């Protein structure tokens, strides 16, 4: 489908990031609690090699997180999260230039510190401001693009029997209310993420994927985070480590249904999906 009404660019520290083609966000997890062991990076050399890999394989954005948001994950302190992020960001800033870096955090104090001090371009908030009431004001003051994700509950309880009457209608209403607040505060660049796996059953996740293009009503870029998630490996009765093929299939469907950003562990495979998708279009 042609995304004729979708916002075409976002401003990342003075650099315009274009959505003329789908973008790829490569994941760097700094936590030992991530659901996919292959995405965990802790040493300086591991981080450097991972950034090189993301760049060489066609990644457009590097997304760094130090708080595990898998179902039932252990809560960690703000101090611990920030310490891990600063370590990784210093390594990256000392070895690379002109990267577009996103930090995955729901804490406004962390958002402020990483943007002001460590060349972070985007804040990626799994809670859309629900877990920190100061996040919207902070993002507005920082004047950075904001990824807001839909999540029902918290990572510690989100999978405890989530129920929806009509999941797309509820997500749409959720985003509409949030966007009204963000627009009032003057936030210019917003990306929406329906939150696959965050407070959703297997059936809910596939309903969202099937109807993803209905979220185009907001005329904003849509991020799809499907990579190696349980909606793939549970359905196929396998493991995250063996879910790359399923990830590729669902990423393809996501692009066909209007996704503008793929958040992935496997950047090369996603780059190939994008290349083939563009050839068909």
N, C-alpha and C positions, 0 to 999 in steps of 0.2 A: 504494500500500500504506500502511497505517496504521503509524506508527512507535511503537507502544504501549509498547515496552520501551526506547526510546532515552532517554538522559539528557535532561531537559527544559531545564535551564539550566546556564550556566557563570558563574562569578564573575569579572568583569573590573574590577579595582580598585574593588571595592565595588558595581559596577553589574551586575545580573543580565542576562545576554544569553539570551533565550529561543529555543528551537528549536520553538516552536509552529507556526512556518512555516519553510520553507527560507530560509537567509540567503545574502546575496551579499557576497563579498569582492572589493573592487576593487584592482587591482594598480597599484603605482607602482614602476617599475624605475629605479634610479639609475645603472645601468651602461650604457655604450655598446655592450656586447656582447650585449644581449638578442636572442633570435631574432626578436622582432617589433618592428620599428622604432617602431611606433605606441605602444608602451608605455614609451618612454624619456623621462624627465623630469630635467632637470639644473639649470635656472635657478630662482631663487626664484619668479618669476612663473608659470613652467610648473607648479611644484609646487602653488602656491596654486590655480591654475585647475583642475588635475586633482582636487584634494581637493573643490573646489566641485562639480565635475562628478559625482564619485562620490556625494556626499551628495544632490545634487538629483535624480539618476537612480535613487535607491533603494538605494544601497549601505549595508550594515550594518557592515562592517569594512574598514579600509584596511590593506593589506598592503604593506610597504615592504621592498625588498631592494636590496642593493648588490653582491651577488656573483652573477655570471652562472653559472647551473647548466645551461645548454644543453649538449647532447652535445659533448664536445671543447673546452669553454670553457677559457680561460686562467685559471690560478689567480692570485688576487691576495692581497696581504698582509692581515693582520688590521688593520694601521694604515690602509691605504687603504680597506678596507671600513667601518671605524668612522668615519673622517673624512667619507665621503659620507653615512652614516646620520645623524650628528650635524647636519650641515648641513641636511638635509631635515627632521629632527625639530624642530630649532629654528625653522625656518620655519613648520612646522605648529603648534607650540605657541604661537607668537607671534601666530597669526592665527585659531586655532580653539579651541573649548572642547568638552569632553565627547565626544570621539571615542573610538571603540574602535580602537586601533592595534595591528597585529601587525607584528613584525619577522621577516623571513625570514633566518635565520642558523643555521649549525651550530656556531658558536664560543661557548663558554660565557662567556668574558670579555666579549664584545660583548653577549650576553644580559643579563648582570649590569649593565653600564653603562647600557644603554638603558632597562631597566626601572626602575632606581633613580633615574635622572636626567632621563628624557625622557617620562614618562607613557605608556610602552608597556604594553599590557595582555596581550598574547599573544606567545609565542615559537613560531615556525613553523620546524621543523628538518627539512630534507630528508633527513637521515641517521639520524633517530631515535637520536641519541647515538653512532652508529658512528664519526663523524669527530672526536669530542671526548669522551673518557671522563668528563669532569667535567660534561657538560651535564645529566644527570639530577639530580645533587646540586644543581646551580645552580638548576634550575627548581623543585625542591622547596623550597629556601631562599627563593626569590623569591615562592613561592606564587602563581604565575600559570598560566593555562591553557596547555597544551602541545600543539601539533600535531606529531605524529610521522608521518613519511612513510616508506614502504618504498622503498628504492633498492638495487639490486644493483651494488656497486662504487662508483666515484666519478664525478663529472661528466666527468672527463677520459677515463675508460675504460668507462663503464657500458654503452655500446652495442656493445662488442666481443664480439659473439656471445653474448648472454645466453641461458641454457638453464634450463628448469624441467621437472620431471616433471609436476607439477600446480600451476599458478601460484597458484591461490587457496588450496590447501592450504599451500603454502610461505609465502605472505603471512600466512595465519592463524597459523601456527606462529611466525613472526617476531614478530607483534604480541603473541601470548600470552606469549612470553618477555620482551618489553620491558615489557608491562603488569605482570607480576609484580614486576619490579625497581622500576618507578615506584610501585606500590602499597606496596611495602615502605618506600620513602623518604617516603611520605605525600603524593604528588602527587594532587590531588583531581580536577582537570578535564583530561581528555585527549580529544583529537580525533584520529581516525585518517585517514590519506590513503594509498590504495594506490599512489600514485606513477605515474600514467599517463606513459609516456615515459621513465621513469627505470630503465634496465636492463631494457627490455622491447622485444620486436619488435612489429610491427604486429598480428600475430595475438594476442600476449599481451595487448595493450591492449584489444582487443575482447572477449577472453575475460573479462577483469576486469570490463569494463562490463556484459557479459551476466550475470555472476554476482555483481554488486556487493552484492546483498541478503544474500548468504551472510556478509558481514562484520558483519551485524547481530547475530551471535552474541555480540559483545562488549557490546552494549547501550550503545554510545558513538556520538556524532555522527560521521558520515562526510563528509569533504571530497573533492570531485571537482575536480581541476584539469585541465580538458580544453581550455581556451581556445586556439584557433588552433594547436594542436600538430600535429606531423608525422603523427600517426595520422589526422588529417583531411586535410591538404593533400597528403600523399603518395598517399593512397588516391584522392583526387579529381584528382590530377595538376595541382595549382595551387600557390599560395604562401600563407604566413601572412596576407598582406594581403588575400587573397580567401577566407579560411576562416571568415568570420563565420557564413554560413548553416549550414555543417557544424557549427560550434560550437554553434549554437542547437539543432540536431537532437540532438546528443549530450548537451547539458545537459538536454534534455527526457527523454531515456532515463535519464540518471543520476538525475533526480528520481523517475521512475517506479520505479527499482530501489533507492531508499532513500537517496540522497544528502541530506544536511542542509545542506551549504554548497557553493556554487558559487564557485570562485576564477576570476575573469574579467578580461579587458581591457575588455570592452564591457558596462558596467553596465546601460544602458537595455535592451538586448536580453535580458539575463539577468533583469531585473525583469519584463519582459513574459512570459518563460517561466514564472517563478514564479507570476505572477498567473493565467495560463491553467491552469497545473497545479492551483492551489488551487480554481479554478472547477470543474474536472473532479472533484476529490476531494469 
